[in-house]
Amino acid sequence: MTTRIPIHPVAAPLLREEPTAAAAPARGAAEGLARRLQVRVLRYDPAVPAVAPHWQTYELLDAPGMTLFIALSEIREKLDPSLQFDFVCRAGICGSCAMLVDGRPALACRTLTARLPDAFTLAPLPVFELIGDLSVNTGKWMRGMSERLQTWVHQQEAAPDLSRLEARMEPELAEKIYELDRCIECGCCVAACGTARMRDDFVGAVGLNKIARFRLDPRDARTDADYYELVGDDDGVFGCMSLLACHDVCPKQLPLSTQIAFVRRKLVAMGWK
């Protein structure tokens, strides 16, 4: 069962505020001049339901080149080892560290503290199942979406000849497919989507982007009629309200709005037949 916690600014006053955890004293003259950050984190562990969701503020010194990932690691190492958040690659490739930064989905490893105000808030991505604090289970949601949309190449041959050379693909087409394949499934587009907040079964921009990718692939045997059966409803491409938030927050700058419009036009034409 998915555990959801309040993150809207209107709900913030209802949450209990914990005392601030201060950073250690400056270690030198240079650090004494460093900017002091106040990181306000929404804390909640579903495994401990007796402790209600609450805000907890941590203080630490900013440093040149510091990212949110570095700041959170310093908090966990020096101030509070119980703080939960995710990371793997630390290079904007795995998508594990996505969270709400002052209400906007972003990757912690790609967000510089220098670009943030002295005080800012961090919260887990909405829509996804909460693991604890800033950690959510995007993998469970992505797997369900992938199985539902059958996001793999459907071979044109029942038993392909594996000894045969791979069919040639024009470089221009290969580049278009690669562009859409750069999605890291971080969940930022889903978290920013108004429709996903209202419809639990909405496939989101990440799902529609995958449909656009396989529709381009000449190795896939599916037709527009097959794609219509998958996403030709309000839980698919016709549920998108074109708010473009997914396009705005994508950390890989994918052309999500363009691809959603492309799929919609093709399926509208299919529906009129």
PAZAPA-4460 file (N, C-alpha, C; in steps of 0.05 Angstrom, whole numbers, plus 32768, in hexadecimal, padded with zeros to 4 digits):
% residues 273
    n_x    n_y    n_z   ca_x   ca_y   ca_z    c_x    c_y    c_z   seq   type   mol
   8011   7FE8   8000   8000   8000   8000   8012   8019   8000     1      M     A
   800C   802B   7FEE   801C   8043   7FEC   8017   8056   8004     2      T     A
   802B   805F   8010   8029   8073   8026   802E   808E   801B     3      T     A
   801B   80A0   801E   801E   80BB   8015   801F   80CE   802D     4      R     A
   802F   80E3   802A   8031   80F6   8040   802D   8112   8035     5      I     A
   8023   8124   8045   801D   813F   803B   8036   814F   8034     6      P     A
   8036   815C   801C   804E   816B   8014   8046   8187   800B     7      I     A
   802C   818C   8007   8023   81A5   7FFE   8029   81BB   8013     8      H     A
   8031   81D3   800A   8038   81E8   801E   8021   81EE   8031     9      P     A
   8008   81EA   8028   7FF1   81F0   8039   7FF1   81DD   8051    10      V     A
   7FFB   81C4   804D   7FFB   81B0   8062   8012   81B3   8075    11      A     A
   8026   81C3   806D   803F   81C4   807D   803A   81CD   809A    12      A     A
   8029   81E1   809F   8026   81E9   80BB   801B   81D3   80CD    13      P     A
   800E   81BE   80C1   8003   81A9   80D1   8018   8195   80DA    14      L     A
   802F   8197   80CF   8044   8184   80D6   8054   818E   80EE    15      L     A
   805D   817B   80FE   806C   8183   8116   8089   818B   810E    16      R     A
   8092   81A0   811A   80AD   81AA   8114   80C1   81A0   8129    17      E     A
   80D6   8193   8120   80EA   8189   8132   8100   819E   8137    18      E     A
   810F   819D   814C   8125   81B0   8151   813A   81AE   813B    19      P     A
   8147   81C4   8137   815C   81C4   8122   8175   81B6   812C    20      T     A
   817F   81A5   8119   8199   8198   811E   81AF   81A9   8112    21      A     A
   81C0   81B5   8123   81D4   81C8   8119   81ED   81BA   8111    22      A     A
   81FB   81C7   80FE   8214   81BC   80F5   822A   81C1   8109    23      A     A
   8240   81B3   8106   8257   81B6   8118   8263   81D2   8113    24      A     A
   8271   81DD   8126   827E   81F7   8123   8290   81F8   810B    25      P     A
   8295   820F   8100   82A7   8212   80E9   82C2   8209   80F0    26      A     A
   82D0   81FC   80DC   82EA   81F0   80E1   8301   8203   80D9    27      R     A
   82FA   821B   80D0   830F   822E   80C8   8304   8248   80C1    28      G     A
   8315   825B   80BB   830C   8276   80B4   82FC   8276   809B    29      A     A
   8304   8266   8088   82F5   8265   806E   82D9   825A   8073    30      A     A
   82D6   8245   8084   82BC   823A   8089   82AB   824E   8099    31      E     A
   82B8   825F   80A9   82A9   8272   80B9   829A   8286   80A8    32      G     A
   82A3   8289   808F   8295   829C   807D   8281   828D   806B    33      L     A
   8280   8273   806D   826E   8263   805C   8251   8269   8063    34      A     A
   8240   8266   804F   8223   826A   8053   8218   8253   8063    35      R     A
   8207   8259   8076   81FA   8244   8086   81DF   823D   807A    36      R     A
   81DC   8223   8074   81C3   8219   8068   81B0   820E   807D    37      L     A
   8197   8212   8079   8182   8206   8089   8172   81F3   8077    38      Q     A
   8175   81D9   807B   8168   81C5   806A   8150   81BA   8079    39      V     A
   8139   81BF   8070   8120   81B7   807E   8115   819E   806F    40      R     A
   8115   8187   807D   810F   816D   8071   80F5   8162   807C    41      V     A
   80E4   8158   806B   80CC   814B   8074   80D2   812E   807C    42      L     A
   80CF   8128   8095   80D6   810E   80A0   80BD   80FD   80A5    43      R     A
   80BE   80E4   809C   80A9   80D1   80A3   80B3   80B5   809B    44      Y     A
   80AF   80A2   80AD   80B6   8086   80A8   809D   8075   80AA    45      D     A
   8092   806A   8094   807A   805A   8096   807D   8042   80A8    46      P     A
   8095   8039   80AD   8099   8022   80BF   8095   802A   80DC    47      A     A
   8094   8045   80E1   8090   804E   80FD   8078   8062   80FC    48      V     A
   805F   8057   80F8   8048   8069   80F4   8041   8079   810D    49      P     A
   804C   8072   8124   8046   8081   813C   8052   809D   813B    50      A     A
   8067   80A0   812B   8074   80BA   8128   8069   80C8   8110    51      V     A
   805A   80DD   8114   804C   80EB   80FE   8060   80F9   80EC    52      A     A
   8058   80FF   80D3   8069   810F   80C1   8070   8129   80CE    53      P     A
   8088   8132   80CC   8091   814B   80D8   80A8   8157   80C9    54      H     A
   80AC   8170   80CC   80C3   817E   80C0   80DA   817E   80D4    55      W     A
   80F2   817A   80CA   810A   817C   80DA   811F   818C   80CB    56      Q     A
   812A   81A0   80D8   813D   81B2   80CC   815A   81AC   80D4    57      T     A
   816C   81AB   80C1   8188   81A7   80C6   8198   81BF   80BC    58      Y     A
   81AD   81C6   80CB   81BE   81DC   80C3   81DA   81D1   80BC    59      E     A
   81E5   81DB   80A6   8200   81D4   809F   820C   81EA   808E    60      L     A
   8226   81EA   808B   8234   81FE   807B   8235   81F7   805E    61      L     A
   822F   820B   804D   8231   8207   8030   824F   8205   8029    62      D     A
   8254   81F9   8012   8270   81F6   8008   8270   81F8   7FEA    63      A     A
   8286   8201   7FDE   8287   8203   7FC0   8282   81E8   7FB3    64      P     A
   8270   81E8   7FA0   826A   81CF   7F91   8258   81BB   7FA0    65      G     A
   824E   81C3   7FB7   823D   81B1   7FC7   8223   81AB   7FB8    66      M     A
   821B   8192   7FB6   8201   818B   7FAC   81EF   8182   7FC3    67      T     A
   81D5   817F   7FBD   81C3   8176   7FD2   81CB   815A   7FDC    68      L     A
   81D5   814A   7FCA   81DE   812F   7FD2   81F4   8131   7FE7    69      F     A
   8207   8143   7FE2   821D   8147   7FF5   8213   8152   800F    70      I     A
   8201   8165   800E   81F5   8170   8026   81E6   815B   8036    71      A     A
   81D6   814B   8029   81C7   8136   8037   81DA   8121   8043    72      L     A
   81EF   811B   8034   8202   8107   803F   8210   8112   8058    73      S     A
   8216   812C   8058   8223   8138   806F   8210   8138   8087    74      E     A
   81F6   813D   8081   81E2   813D   8097   81E1   8121   80A3    75      I     A
   81E0   810D   8091   81DD   80F1   809B   81F7   80E8   80AA    76      R     A
   820E   80F1   80A1   8227   80E8   80AD   822D   80F7   80C7    77      E     A
   8225   8110   80C9   822D   8121   80E0   8216   8129   80F3    78      K     A
   81FE   8129   80E9   81E8   8134   80F9   81D2   8120   80FF    79      L     A
   81CA   8110   80EC   81B3   80FE   80F0   81B5   80E5   80DE    80      D     A
   81C0   80CF   80E8   81C3   80B7   80D8   81A8   80AA   80D1    81      P     A
   8192   80B3   80DD   8178   80A6   80D7   816B   80B2   80BE    82      S     A
   8176   80C7   80B3   816A   80D4   809B   816C   80C1   8083    83      L     A
   8155   80BD   8076   8154   80AA   805F   8152   80B9   8045    84      Q     A
   8163   80B3   8032   8162   80BC   8017   8171   80A9   8005    85      F     A
   816D   80AA   7FEB   8179   8097   7FD9   818F   80A3   7FC7    86      D     A
   81A2   8093   7FC0   81B6   809B   7FAC   81C4   8082   7FA2    87      F     A
   81CE   8083   7F8A   81DD   806D   7F7E   81F5   8079   7F6F    88      V     A
   81EF   8086   7F58   8205   808E   7F46   8212   80A9   7F4E    89      C     A
   8202   80BB   7F59   820B   80D6   7F60   8213   80E6   7F48    90      R     A
   8209   80DE   7F30   8211   80EC   7F17   81F9   80F2   7F05    91      A     A
   81E1   80F1   7F10   81C9   80F8   7F00   81C2   80E3   7EEB    92      G     A
   81C9   80C9   7EF1   81C4   80B4   7EDE   81B0   80A0   7EE9    93      I     A
   81B0   809A   7F03   819F   8085   7F0D   8183   808F   7F14    94      C     A
   8181   80A9   7F1B   8167   80B5   7F22   815E   80AF   7F3F    95      G     A
   816E   80A2   7F4F   8166   8099   7F6A   8161   80B0   7F7D    96      S     A
   816F   80C6   7F7A   816F   80DB   7F8E   815A   80F1   7F88    97      C     A
   8146   80EB   7F78   8131   80FF   7F72   8121   8106   7F8B    98      A     A
   811B   811F   7F8F   810B   8128   7FA6   8100   8143   7FA0    99      M     A
   80EE   814D   7FB1   80E3   8168   7FAE   80F6   817C   7FBC   100      L     A
   8100   818F   7FAC   8111   81A4   7FB7   8101   81BE   7FB5   101      V     A
   80F9   81C8   7FCD   80E7   81DF   7FCE   80CE   81DB   7FBC   102      D     A
   80C4   81C2   7FBC   80AB   81BB   7FAE   80AF   81B3   7F91   103      G     A
   80C8   81B4   7F87   80CD   81AE   7F6B   80DD   8194   7F69   104      R     A
   80D4   8180   7F59   80E4   8168   7F56   80FF   816D   7F4A   105      P     A
   8114   8160   7F55   812F   8164   7F4B   8141   814D   7F55   106      A     A
   8158   814A   7F49   816B   8136   7F52   817E   8143   7F66   107      L     A
   8181   8137   7F7D   8192   8142   7F92   81AF   8144   7F89   108      A     A
   81B8   8131   7F79   81D4   8131   7F71   81DB   8145   7F5C   109      C     A
   81C6   8151   7F4F   81CA   8165   7F3A   81C2   8181   7F43   110      R     A
   81B9   8184   7F5C   81B0   819D   7F67   81C5   81AA   7F79   111      T     A
   81D0   81C0   7F70   81E5   81CE   7F80   81D8   81DF   7F96   112      L     A
   81E3   81DD   7FAE   81D8   81ED   7FC4   81DC   820B   7FBF   113      T     A
   81F0   8212   7FAE   81F5   822E   7FA8   81DE   823B   7F9A   114      A     A
   81CE   822B   7F8D   81B7   8235   7F7E   819D   8236   7F8F   115      R     A
   819F   822E   7FA8   8188   822D   7FBA   818A   8243   7FCE   116      L     A
   8174   824B   7FDA   8175   8260   7FEF   8182   8255   8008   117      P     A
   8186   8267   801C   8192   825E   8035   8181   8249   8043   118      D     A
   8167   824B   8040   8155   8237   804D   8143   822B   8037   119      A     A
   8141   8211   8036   8131   8204   8022   8126   81EA   802D   120      F     A
   8111   81DF   8020   8104   81C7   802A   8109   81B0   8017   121      T     A
   810A   8198   8022   810C   817F   8012   80F5   816C   801B   122      L     A
   80E9   815F   8007   80D4   814C   800D   80D5   8136   7FF8   123      A     A
   80C9   811F   7FFE   80C9   8108   7FEC   80B7   810E   7FD4   124      P     A
   80BD   8100   7FBE   80AC   8103   7FA6   8090   80F8   7FAD   125      L     A
   807B   8106   7FA4   8060   80FC   7FA8   805A   80E6   7F93   126      P     A
   8043   80D9   7F95   8039   80C4   7F83   8046   80A9   7F8A   127      V     A
   8060   80A8   7F8F   806D   808F   7F93   806B   8085   7FB0   128      F     A
   806E   806B   7FB4   806D   8060   7FCF   8084   806A   7FE0   129      E     A
   807E   8073   7FF8   8093   807E   800A   80A1   8067   8018   130      L     A
   80BC   8068   8018   80CC   8056   8027   80D3   8062   8042   131      I     A
   80DB   807C   8042   80E1   808A   805A   80EE   80A4   8054   132      G     A
   80E6   80BA   8061   80F2   80D4   805E   80F2   80DC   8040   133      D     A
   8109   80DE   8034   810B   80E7   8018   810D   80CF   8004   134      L     A
   810B   80B7   800E   810E   809F   7FFE   80F2   8095   7FF5   135      S     A
   80EF   8091   7FDB   80D6   8086   7FD0   80DC   806F   7FBD   136      V     A
   80C8   805D   7FB9   80CC   8046   7FA8   80C3   804C   7F8C   137      N     A
   80D4   8059   7F7C   80CD   805E   7F60   80CE   8044   7F50   138      T     A
   80DF   8032   7F58   80E2   8019   7F48   80C8   8009   7F46   139      G     A
   80B9   8008   7F5C   80A0   7FF9   7F5C   808C   8006   7F48   140      K     A
   808A   8020   7F48   8078   802E   7F35   8082   802A   7F19   141      W     A
   809C   802E   7F14   80A6   802B   7EF9   80A3   800F   7EEE   142      M     A
   80A6   7FFB   7EFE   80A3   7FE0   7EF5   8086   7FDA   7EED   143      R     A
   8073   7FE4   7EFE   8057   7FE1   7EF8   804F   7FEE   7EDD   144      G     A
   805A   8007   7ED9   8055   8015   7EC0   8061   8006   7EA9   145      M     A
   8079   7FFC   7EAC   8087   7FEF   7E96   8078   7FD5   7E8E   146      S     A
   806F   7FC6   7EA1   8060   7FAE   7E9B   8045   7FB4   7E8E   147      E     A
   8038   7FC9   7E97   801E   7FD1   7E8C   8021   7FDA   7E6F   148      R     A
   8036   7FE9   7E69   803A   7FF4   7E4E   804B   7FE2   7E3C   149      L     A
   8055   7FCC   7E48   8065   7FB8   7E39   807C   7FC6   7E2B   150      Q     A
   808C   7FD3   7E3B   80A2   7FE4   7E30   80BB   7FD4   7E29   151      T     A
   80B7   7FC3   7E15   80CD   7FB4   7E0A   80C7   7FB0   7DEC   152      W     A
   80DB   7FAA   7DDC   80D8   7FA6   7DC0   80C8   7F8D   7DBA   153      V     A
   80B2   7F90   7DAC   80A1   7F79   7DA4   80AB   7F6F   7D89   154      H     A
   80B9   7F59   7D89   80C6   7F4F   7D70   80B2   7F4A   7D5A   155      Q     A
   80BA   7F51   7D42   80A9   7F4C   7D2A   80AA   7F2E   7D22   156      Q     A
   80BE   7F20   7D2B   80C1   7F03   7D25   80BE   7EF4   7D3F   157      E     A
   80AE   7EDE   7D3D   80AA   7ECE   7D55   80C4   7EC1   7D5F   158      A     A
   80D5   7EB8   7D4D   80EF   7EAC   7D54   8105   7EB9   7D43   159      A     A
   810F   7ED0   7D4C   8123   7EDE   7D3C   813D   7ECE   7D39   160      P     A
   814B   7ED2   7D23   8164   7EC5   7D1E   817A   7ED4   7D2B   161      D     A
   8185   7EC9   7D41   8199   7ED7   7D51   81B4   7ED8   7D43   162      L     A
   81B8   7EC8   7D2F   81D2   7EC8   7D21   81D3   7EDC   7D0A   163      S     A
   81BC   7EE8   7D04   81BA   7EFC   7CEF   81C4   7F17   7CF8   164      R     A
   81D0   7F26   7CE6   81D9   7F41   7CED   81C1   7F53   7CF4   165      L     A
   81C6   7F64   7D07   81B0   7F77   7D0F   81A9   7F89   7CF8   166      E     A
   818F   7F8E   7CF5   8186   7F9F   7CDF   8191   7FBC   7CE2   167      A     A
   8198   7FC8   7CCD   81A3   7FE3   7CCD   818E   7FF7   7CD5   168      R     A
   8196   800B   7CE4   8184   8020   7CEC   8191   803B   7CE5   169      M     A
   8182   804D   7CD9   818E   8067   7CD2   8197   8076   7CEB   170      E     A
   81AE   8082   7CEA   81B8   8091   7D01   81A5   80A5   7D0C   171      P     A
   8196   80B3   7CFB   8183   80C8   7D04   816D   80BB   7D15   172      E     A
   8163   80A4   7D0D   814F   8096   7D1C   815A   808B   7D36   173      L     A
   8172   8080   7D35   817F   8076   7D4D   8183   808C   7D62   174      A     A
   818A   80A4   7D59   818D   80BB   7D6B   8173   80C3   7D78   175      E     A
   815D   80C2   7D69   8143   80C8   7D74   813B   80B4   7D89   176      K     A
   8140   809B   7D84   8139   8086   7D98   814B   8089   7DB1   177      I     A
   8165   808E   7DAC   8177   8092   7DC3   816F   80AA   7DD4   178      Y     A
   8166   80BF   7DC7   815E   80D7   7DD6   8148   80D0   7DEB   179      E     A
   8135   80C0   7DE2   811F   80B8   7DF4   8127   80A3   7E08   180      L     A
   813C   8094   7E01   8146   807F   7E13   8156   808A   7E2A   181      D     A
   815C   80A4   7E2A   816C   80B0   7E3F   815D   80B4   7E59   182      R     A
   8143   80AD   7E5A   8133   80AF   7E72   8140   809E   7E88   183      C     A
   8143   80A9   7EA0   814F   809A   7EB6   813A   8091   7ECB   184      I     A
   8121   8095   7EC5   810A   808C   7ED6   810E   8097   7EF2   185      E     A
   8115   80B0   7EF5   8119   80BC   7F0F   80FE   80C2   7F1D   186      C     A
   80E9   80C5   7F0D   80CF   80CB   7F19   80C8   80E9   7F1B   187      G     A
   80DA   80FA   7F13   80D5   8117   7F16   80BD   811F   7F05   188      C     A
   80BA   8115   7EED   80A3   811D   7EDC   8089   8113   7EE8   189      C     A
   8089   80FC   7EF4   8071   80F1   7F01   8069   8102   7F19   190      V     A
   807D   8109   7F29   8078   8119   7F42   806E   8134   7F3B   191      A     A
   8076   813F   7F24   806D   815A   7F1D   8052   815B   7F0E   192      A     A
   8048   8143   7F08   8030   8141   7EF6   8016   8144   7F06   193      C     A
   8005   8157   7EFE   7FEC   815B   7F0B   7FD9   8143   7F07   194      G     A
   7FDA   8137   7EEF   7FC8   8120   7EE9   7FD0   8108   7EFB   195      T     A
   7FEA   8104   7EFE   7FF3   80ED   7F0E   7FEA   80F0   7F2B   196      A     A
   7FE7   8109   7F35   7FDD   810D   7F50   7FC0   8107   7F53   197      R     A
   7FB1   8108   7F3C   7F94   8103   7F3D   7F8D   80E7   7F34   198      M     A
   7F9D   80DB   7F23   7F97   80C1   7F18   7FAE   80AD   7F1F   199      R     A
   7FA8   809A   7F30   7FBC   8087   7F39   7FC7   8076   7F22   200      D     A
   7FB7   8072   7F0D   7FBF   8060   7EF7   7FCB   8070   7EE0   201      D     A
   7FCF   808A   7EE2   7FDA   8099   7ECC   7FF7   8090   7EC7   202      F     A
   7FFE   808B   7EAD   8019   8081   7EA7   802E   8096   7EA8   203      V     A
   8026   80B0   7EA7   8039   80C5   7EA9   804A   80CA   7E90   204      G     A
   8059   80DF   7E91   806A   80E6   7E7A   807F   80D0   7E75   205      A     A
   8089   80C4   7E8A   809D   80AF   7E86   8092   8097   7E76   206      V     A
   8079   8090   7E7B   806C   807B   7E6C   8066   8082   7E4F   207      G     A
   805C   809A   7E4B   8056   80A4   7E30   8070   80A7   7E20   208      L     A
   8085   80AF   7E2D   809F   80B2   7E20   80A9   8096   7E15   209      N     A
   80A4   8081   7E25   80AB   8067   7E1D   809B   805D   7E05   210      K     A
   8081   8064   7E05   8070   805D   7DEE   807B   806B   7DD5   211      I     A
   8082   8084   7DD7   808D   8093   7DC0   80A7   8086   7DB7   212      A     A
   80B7   807D   7DCA   80D1   8070   7DC3   80CD   8056   7DB3   213      R     A
   80BB   8045   7DBC   80B7   802B   7DAE   80A7   802F   7D94   214      F     A
   8097   8044   7D93   808A   8049   7D79   809E   8051   7D64   215      R     A
   80B4   805E   7D6B   80C8   8065   7D58   80D9   804D   7D4F   216      L     A
   80DB   8039   7D60   80ED   8022   7D5B   80E2   8010   7D45   217      D     A
   80F0   800E   7D2E   80E7   7FFD   7D18   80E7   7FDF   7D1F   218      P     A
   80F5   7FD8   7D34   80F6   7FBB   7D3C   80DD   7FB3   7D4B   219      R     A
   80CD   7FC6   7D53   80B4   7FC0   7D63   809D   7FBB   7D50   220      D     A
   808F   7FA5   7D53   8079   7F9D   7D41   805F   7FAA   7D47   221      A     A
   805C   7FB9   7D5D   8042   7FC4   7D65   803A   7FDB   7D53   222      R     A
   801F   7FDE   7D51   8014   7FF3   7D40   8007   8008   7D52   223      T     A
   7FFD   801E   7D46   7FF0   8033   7D56   7FD7   8028   7D63   224      D     A
   7FCA   8014   7D57   7FB3   8008   7D64   7FBB   7FFA   7D7E   225      A     A
   7FD2   7FEE   7D7E   7FDC   7FE1   7D97   7FE2   7FF5   7DAC   226      D     A
   7FEF   800C   7DA4   7FF5   8021   7DB7   7FDC   802E   7DC2   227      Y     A
   7FC8   8030   7DB1   7FAE   803C   7DB9   7FA2   802C   7DD0   228      Y     A
   7FA4   8011   7DCE   7F9A   8000   7DE3   7FA9   8004   7DFD   229      E     A
   7FC2   800C   7DFB   7FD2   800F   7E13   7FCE   802B   7E21   230      L     A
   7FCE   8040   7E11   7FCE   805B   7E1D   7FB8   806D   7E11   231      V     A
   7FA5   8062   7E02   7F91   8073   7DF6   7F79   8078   7E07   232      G     A
   7F7E   8081   7E20   7F68   8087   7E33   7F71   809D   7E47   233      D     A
   7F61   80A2   7E5B   7F67   80B7   7E6E   7F7E   80B0   7E81   234      D     A
   7F84   8097   7E83   7F9B   808F   7E93   7FB4   808F   7E82   235      D     A
   7FB1   8094   7E68   7FC8   8096   7E56   7FCB   80B2   7E4B   236      G     A
   7FCE   80B3   7E30   7FD5   80CD   7E24   7FBE   80E1   7E25   237      V     A
   7FA5   80D8   7E27   7F8F   80EC   7E27   7F89   80F6   7E43   238      F     A
   7F97   80EC   7E57   7F94   80F7   7E72   7FA7   810E   7E77   239      G     A
   7FBB   8111   7E66   7FCF   8127   7E69   7FC1   8142   7E66   240      C     A
   7FC5   8154   7E79   7FB9   816F   7E79   7FCB   8183   7E6C   241      M     A
   7FE2   817B   7E61   7FF5   818C   7E54   7FFE   81A4   7E65   242      S     A
   8003   819F   7E7F   800D   81B3   7E90   802B   81B8   7E8D   243      L     A
   8038   81A4   7E81   8055   81A5   7E79   8068   81A5   7E91   244      L     A
   805E   819F   7EA9   806F   819D   7EC0   8084   8187   7EBC   245      A     A
   807C   8171   7EB0   808F   815B   7EAB   80A6   8165   7E9A   246      C     A
   80A0   8174   7E86   80B5   817F   7E74   80C8   8192   7E83   247      H     A
   80BC   81A1   7E95   80CC   81B6   7EA3   80E0   81AA   7EB7   248      D     A
   80D8   8193   7EC4   80E9   8189   7ED9   80FB   8171   7ED1   249      V     A
   80F8   8167   7EB9   8108   8150   7EB0   8126   8157   7EB3   250      C     A
   8135   8148   7EC3   8152   814E   7EC6   8163   8147   7EAE   251      P     A
   8158   8138   7E9B   8166   8131   7E83   815D   8141   7E6B   252      K     A
   814C   8155   7E70   8142   8167   7E5B   8136   8157   7E43   253      Q     A
   8127   8142   7E49   811A   8133   7E33   8102   8143   7E28   254      L     A
   80FD   8140   7E0E   80E6   814F   7E02   80CB   8142   7E08   255      P     A
   80C4   8141   7E21   80AD   8133   7E2A   8093   813E   7E1E   256      L     A
   8090   8159   7E1F   8077   8165   7E14   8074   815F   7DF7   257      S     A
   808A   8160   7DE8   808A   815A   7DCB   8081   813D   7DC6   258      T     A
   808C   812B   7DD6   8085   810F   7DD1   8068   8108   7DD9   259      Q     A
   805F   8114   7DEF   8043   8110   7DF6   8030   811B   7DE1   260      I     A
   8036   8132   7DD6   8026   813D   7DC0   8027   812C   7DA8   261      A     A
   803E   8121   7DA2   8042   810F   7D8B   8030   80F6   7D8E   262      F     A
   8032   80E9   7DA5   8022   80D1   7DAA   8004   80D7   7DA9   263      V     A
   7FFC   80EE   7DB4   7FE0   80F5   7DB5   7FD5   80F9   7D98   264      R     A
   7FE5   8107   7D87   7FDC   810B   7D6C   7FD8   80F1   7D5D   265      R     A
   7FEB   80DF   7D60   7FEA   80C5   7D53   7FD2   80B4   7D5C   266      K     A
   7FCD   80B5   7D76   7FB7   80A5   7D81   7F9C   80B1   7D7B   267      L     A
   7F9B   80CC   7D7A   7F82   80D9   7D72   7F7B   80D1   7D55   268      V     A
   7F8F   80D1   7D44   7F8A   80C8   7D28   7F82   80AB   7D27   269      A     A
   7F8D   809B   7D38   7F86   807F   7D3A   7F69   807C   7D43   270      M     A
   7F61   808C   7D57   7F46   808A   7D61   7F30   8092   7D4E   271      G     A
   7F38   80A3   7D3A   7F24   80AC   7D26   7F20   8097   7D10   272      W     A
   7F31   8084   7D0E   7F2E   806F   7CF9   7F17   805C   7CFF   273      K     A
***
